[in-house]
Amino acid sequence: MPIKKIKHNYRKARYVFYKETLVDYKEHFWAFLGSFVGLGIIAFLEYEAFPQQDYVFLIGSFGASCVLVYGVIQSPLAQPRNLIGGHVVSAIIGVTVQKLIPDVLWLSAPLAVSLSIVFMQITKTLHPPGGATALIAVTGSPQIKALGYSYVVTPVLSGAVILLIVALFFNNLTEKRRYPSHQALTKFKKFKRDLKKSIKP
């Protein structure tokens, strides 16, 4: 990667994070409320569904997503594609590794996380909490492991969708907060146009 591009990306990242620190108290309130409602719904639904250890791990994974999705909403890592795709891709990788190497935790745990990072990069769905999602698939209780690929659908996909729906509501209640970001919407519209062109006879 050229030095100029690295410097440009670094300046852009600094600007995004700096900008997020300038929000007023109303914005803090909406970030708090969104994350409280989003994670609260997930916690309520999963409280009775999983053993205590799994429950704590799963809430930790989605809690990390809340920081991005409600606290740094302009970050590329917080956009819907990254939120949903990152968790789903990582869950698939985690379950697959667990099935292939079920009894060698010292190997399966780092392999699941490392592969999930690579596949998130390939699919342009990089979302840091996805690493935890992959890790839970191989380190969770027998109940989590028994879910197999159902783990991808619930609790992973369902939890990510809940966070997204809540984010689309609470992150757009004021003029200063826009989610998804303008750049993400532009990319999505371009993707739809390209898709329509590709399926035309």
N, C-alpha and C positions, 0 to 999 in steps of 0.2 A: 504494500500500500504506500503511495507517495507520501512524503513528509507533509506537503501542503494539505493533503486530504485529512491526514491525522490531526493536524493543527486545527483545521476547520471543524472537524467533528468534536474535538476537545472544547473549542470555544462555544460551539452550539450546545453541548452538554452542560457546560458551566452556566450558560445563559438560561437554559431551561430550569436548572435547579435553583439558580439565583432568583429567577422570576417567581418560583413557587414559594420562596420565603417572604415575598412582599404582599401576600394576600392579607386582607383585613380580617377583623374579628368575625364578621359575618361568614366569610369563606371558611374560617376555622370551624364555625358552627356547622355548616353544611357538610364539611369533610367528616366531622365527628358523627353527625347524624347518619350520614350515608353508611359509614363503616359499622356503626352500631347496629343499624337495621339489617344490613347485608350479612354480617357475621352472626348477628343474633338469630336470624332465620335459620342459617345453616346449623348453628349450635343447637337450636331447639329441635330440628329435625333429626340430628345425628346423636343426640344425647342418649336415647334409649336403643339406638340401632347398633352401636359398636361398644366393645369393651373399653374401659377407662383409658388404657394405654393408646389404643387406636384413636379414640376420641380426641385426646390431647394432641397427638401428632397431626391429625387431619385439620383440627382447628388452627394449629400452628402454621400449616401450609397455606390455608386460606387467609389467615391473619396477615401473613406476609404479602399476599395479593392485595389485601385491603390498603396497605400502606401505599402501594403504587396506584391502584385504581381510584382511590378517594383522596390521596394526599399529593400525588405527583401526576395529575391527570393528563398533562401534555407530554409526558414521557413516552417515547416509542414503545417502551416495555410495558406500558399500562393500557395500550389500545386493545379493543375487543379481539382482534385477530390473535394477539399475543396472549391475552388472558385465557381465552378458550383453547386456542391451539396449543399453547405452551403446556397447559395442564393435561390435555388429552394426549398429545404426543408423548409426554413424559410418562403418563400412566401406562400407555401401551408398551413403551420400552421397559418400564419397571416390571410389569406383569410377565412380559416375554423373558426377561432375564431371570426372574424368579422361577419360571417353569423350566428353563434350561439348566440353571445352577441353583437348585433349591436348598442345598445343605452346606454351601461354602460361603458363609456370610461375608468373610473378609474379602472375597473376590466379587460376589454378586452386588454388594452395596456400592463400592466405588464404580463398578462397571455400569450399573444402572444409571447413576448420576452422570457419569462421563458421556455415555451414549446419548442420554437425554439432552445434554448440552449440544452435542454435535447435531442431532436430528432437529432440535429447535432452530439451530443456526441454518441448517439446510432448508427448512420449511419457512424460514423467516418468521418464526413464532417465539422468539426468545423471551422468556418470562422467568426470572430467577426462582420464584417459588415452585416452578415445575420440577426443579431438582429435588425438592423435598417430597413432592408427589411421587416421583420415581422411587425415592428411597423408602417411602412408606410401603410400597408394594412388595419390597423384598425384606423389610425388617418388621412388618406388622405381625399381628397375632395370627394364629391358624385361621381365625374367622375371616380376616382380610385376605389371606392367601387363598382360602377356599372360594372366594368370589371369582377368582380367575379374571377373565376379561370383562366380567360384569362390573368390576371395580372401576373400569374406564367410564361406564355410564353413570353409576351411582356408587360412591359419593362424588366422584371427580367432576364429570361433565355437569351433573345436576347442580353441584355447588358453584361451579364457575358461572353457569347460566344465571343462578340467583344473584351472584355478585354483579354480573353485567346488567341485569334488569334494574336492580337498585341503583347502580351507577348511572344508567341512562336517565333515570328520574332525578336523583339528587344532584348530579353533577351538571344539570342544565336548568336549575331553578333560579340562577342569577345570571346577569349579563356577563360577568367576568369569568364564569366557568362554562366551558364548552367541551362536551365529550360525546363522541370521539373527537380528536383534534381535527382541525381543518385539513391537515396533511393526510391523515388517515382516511378521511372522507373522500378526498381527491383520488387517492390510490384505489379505494373501493369502487368509485364510479368508473375509473379507467379499467379496472378488472372486469366490471359488468359489460362495458362496451366491447372489450376484447373477447369476452366469452360469447357475446351475441354474434360477433363477426365470425368466430370459429365454428359456430353451429349452423350458420346460414348455409343453405344448399348452394 
